[in-house]
Amino acid sequence: MNSHIKLLILNWNGSELTNQCLASVEKLSYDNYSTMVIDNGSSDDTIAKIHKNYPSVEVLALDKNYGFSPAYNLAFEHLQSSQSDYYLIINNDTTVEPNLLEKLMEGVAKFGAEHLYCPIIHYVDNPNKIWYAGGNVDLKVGQLTHVGIRQENKGQYSELSKTGYVTGCCIFISPETIHKLNGFDEGFNMYAEDVDLCLRGKAMGIDSIFVPDAKIYHKVSASVGGEFSFIKLKRKLKSVKHLMSKHCSPAQVWVGFSLYLLRNSFLGIFHSISSLKK
């Protein structure tokens, strides 16, 4: 029998998105997986709809909105006695290709079970445009970017390979590895906890692996109003500063964060001008 994979989907008042994600997950072709929705104290009809439409899906109902990292850590604790061989941490604003799990397991077969894996991720509303094809990270110069972002996929990122970090939008990881890393750092507020996880892993010999033959689609930043929303920017800046404070010297934090601000301000202005031209 194939290894058992537990899909972990975090939800907070995202009934429509979560049900769309589950409809996609239901079509996975892998023969040994189960799904858990971690509900962050939702006040909408998410749980009722899941029980009605997807009775085989387990719901871990939390008493309040704990945020990303604490909620997943609570799920890992809840699952300590489970028999799952791998977890797939995946956003509720995604849909998946049916062969996703088989392709991720092909990556594991090449590199080993102890590493972190991530598929190529495209935009839901532009299915041939890349959102993630690997991660570049160099905090000393403020670099924290997705490889290939907003590029048309012409097969230019087709190599199964090590990368700087995997995105929290979709992480394939073993329970042993997440336990070894002590889960996510709960000091992060929604962003950069994935990069922190990967940097801590790298220091322990745990690599981040990009799996181009595995594919999902992402409705980017649906929970915070879009890719360039003010809410996202505010949360991201706070988290990036915390990330740099953990992994850099004080002088490196000052330089790196300044360069990060400059780079992202330019990107925001460029996006605004591009939007006006449309």
N, C-alpha and C positions, 0 to 999 in steps of 0.2 A: 504494500500500500504506500502511496505517496505521503510525504510529510504533511502533517496537519498545519494549516495556516489559519490564523484568527485575524479577521479584518476588524479594525478598530476605527470607528467613525465618530468624531466629536460633533455634537449638535447643541446649539442654543437658539431657541425660537426660529429654527430654520426648517420648518415642516416641509415646504415645497422642495427646497434644495435637497434635503435628506431623502425624501421619497424618490426624487429623480435619481439620486446616487444609488439607492437601494435597487431601483428598477434595473439599473445598469449592472450592478454587482450580481444580481440574480442570473444574469446571462453568462457569467464566468464559466469557462469550459473545464477548469481544474476540478478534479473529483474528490478533493478532501479539504474543504474549507468551511468555516462558519463565520458568522458576522455578529459583532456587538456594537450597538450604538451607545455611546456615553453621553447622557443627557445632562447638560449643565443647568439644571433647575429651570427648564423652560416653562413658560406660562401659556404657550400656544397648544395646538392639538397634535404636536409631533408624536408623542408616545401613543396616543389613541390610534393615530393613523398607522403607525408601525405595527401595533398589535393586530389591527384589522387587515392590513394589506400584506404584511410579512410576518406571519405568526412564528416562523422559525428563527427570526432575528432576536437575539438577546438584548435587553435594554438594561443598562446600569444607570439607574435614576439617582442623580446626585441632588442634594437638598438646596443647592444654590449654584450660581455661576462662579466656578472656581478659576476660570480662565483656561488657557491651553495647557501649560505645563503641569499645574497641580491636578487637573482632571485626568490627564493621561497617567500621571504617577499613581493616582488612586486606582485607575483601571489595572495597571501593572500589579499593584498590590492585591487587588481582587482576584487576579488571574494566576497568582503564585502556584496554586495547586492544580492548574489546568494542564492538559496534556498537549498543548499546542507546541509545535516545533518552531514556528515563526509567527511574528506579528506583522501585519500590514497596516501601518498608521496612515490614514488617508482622509483628506478633507471631505466634508459633505457637499462642497460645491464642485465636485468632480464627477466625471463619468469615465468608464474604463473600457478598454478593448477586451473582448472575451478571453484572449490568450495571455492576459497580463501576468497571471501567476506562474504559468509555465515558463514564460520568458525570464521572469525574475529568478526562478529556480535554475535556469541555465546559467545565469550569472553566478549563483552560489556554487554550482558545479565546477566552475572555472577557478573562482577565487577563494571559496571557503565560507563556512557558516558564520564565522566570527565578525564579518564585516557588515557595513551599512550599504544598502542598495537603493537606487531610485531610477524610475523609468524616464524616458523622454516625456515632456509635458507640453501639450499644445493648448492654444486658446480655444474655449468652447465655441465662441462666436466667429472664429477664423481658424478652422480645423487644420490648415496646413501651415499656420504660423507658430513658431516655437516660443514657448515661455521659459522652458528650462531644458538645457542639454548639457548639464554639468555646472559646477560652481567654481568661480575664481575668488580666492580670499587671500589678501595680504593686508592685515590690519594696520601695519606701520605706515602704509601709504593710502589708507582709506579705501582700499579696494574690497568690495563685497558685492559681487555681481553674478548674474546667471550667464552662462555661456549660451550664445545664440539667441538671446532674447529679442523678440519681434522680427526675427529673420524668417523668410520662407524656408521650409524644409525641402532642400534639394539633395538630401542624402549626405550633406557635408559633415554630419556628426553621427557616423555609423559604427564607430569602434567601441566595443565593450572595454571600458578602461577606468583607471583610477581618476578621481577628480577631487577638487578642493573641499566640497561639502555636498551633502544631499539636502534637499529642501523638505521642510516639515509638511509640505503639501502631500507628500507620499514617501514614506520611509519603510523599507523592508528590513526587518531586524529580528534576531533570535532573542528569546527571553533571557538566555544566558548573557548575551551582550548588553542588553538594556539593564540587567541587574549589575553587571560588572561596572557599568557607567553610572550607576545609581540614578537612573532615569534622567529626566529633564531638570535643569536648574530652574527652580520656581521663582527666582529673582527676575526672570524675564517676563515682559508683558506682551505676549502674542508674537513678537518677532525676535529673530536672532538666536532663539533657543536651539534651533536646528544646527546653526553654525557652531555654537558652543559645544553641542554634543559631539560634533565631528572633530573639532579641535581637541577636545579631551580624549576622544577615541584615538586620534592620530598619535598623541603622546603615549598611548598604550599599545601601539602597533595595530590598531583597528583602522582599516582604510575605508574611504567613501568610494563607492563604485557606481558609475553611470552605465545603465543598461539600455541602449538605444532601441533594441527590438521590442522592449516592453513600452507600452504607450497608454497615457491617460489624457483627458481633456479637462481644463480648469477654467471655471468662471472666476477670473482673478479678483481677489479681495471683495467678494460679494458681501461679506459680513460687515465691512467697514466703508462701503460706499464707492468702491472702485479702486483702480490701480494707483491713481494719483490723488486720492482724497486727502483732506487735511487731517482727518482722524488717523488714517494710516501713517501719514508722515510723522505726526506727533508721537505715536506709539513706537514707530520704528526708530526714531532718533534716540528716544530714551533707552531702548533696548540695545542699540548699537553702542551707545556710550558705556552701558554696563558690560557689554561684550569686550570692548577694548580695555576697560578697567581691569577685567579678569585676566586678560592674556597679554597685556602690554605694560611697559614701564610708564610712569607718569608723563615723561617727555614724549614718548611714543603716542600716548593717548591724545595729547594736545595736538600734535602734528597730524596724526591719523584722522582724528575726528574733524579737524578743520578741513582737511582734504576731502573727507567724505561729504561734509556739508557743501563744499564748493561743487563737487561732482554732481551731487543730487539736485542742487539748485539749478545747475545748467540743464540737467535732464528735464526738470519740471518746466522750465521756461521753454525749452525746445518743444516739449509736448503741447504746451499751451498755444504756441505759435502754429504748430502743425494742425491743431484742432481748429483754429480760426480760419485756416486756409481751406478747410473741407467744406 
